[in-house]
Amino acid sequence: MARAQGRLKGRGFWGRAAALAATGILGTATAVSAAGVGQPVPWQMDLQRPVTEVATEIYNFHHLLNWIMLVIVLFVLALLIAVIVKFNETKNPTPSRTTHNTMLEVAWTIVPVLILVAIAIPSFRVLRTQLSDPKADLMVKVIGHAWYWSYEYPQDVGGFKFDANLLEGDDQVKSGQPKLLATDNEMVVPVNKIVKVQVTAADVMHSWAMPSFGFKIDAIPGRLNQFWFKAEREGTYHGQCSELCGQRHAYMPITVKVVSEQAFQAWTAEAKTKFARTDGGAKFAEAQ
């Protein structure tokens, strides 16, 4: 540490500033890379680590687009520099009167088409994965309220229902979960099982969003939307309502806990008693 301070003192102001900035960037990068899965971290610049097939394809597609944009930007920058250097007034006092170049015009028509095709192929692949309809191992119904979520499980796993409200104050601190993202009850699903989620709302429009799963779907009163996921890693994952739904829109977190099959069976056995119902259980639309 003393040696590092000595090196900093030996540099000028800008040298010290650069060294401190580099240290901060490296420290931040380390913190981000060491962060847990399923929640945002300070100074995060990347997407959350994907844990489903759909999220993985979205993640890879996102980075493919970044590389394509980088190549285009560097190419255009190189062209601008070449024009500035080779065709300025000093080096080119007599400007060219060329108005057409067939090969150039063909190239700048075909190349963008090829770029769009390169983008379209993985894009359609992601859409195909999202819109596929595999047979469900578990159904869960999600209902948005002003301003909390409720979850309904079918009869074959207990037929219970519960609300999930924002965890605040000492309860949030004791839970060890992130502020404004923790709930008093979690949606629990088994790992490596296909889960279909039917989403609706009881009052105004909401949106059930889970970044690590690669899904965001609107919850609309009088309408039932559906999506599926298969979480490939155990853990606790956080999301939020992504539709501006009113005064406490910012306080509608989503918590999904992915557990082993044995842990899920134990949780459902406990939930049957904890969230016991007397109205015949949840009702689900027909789904495969």
Disulfide bonds with the S-S distance in Angstrom:
none
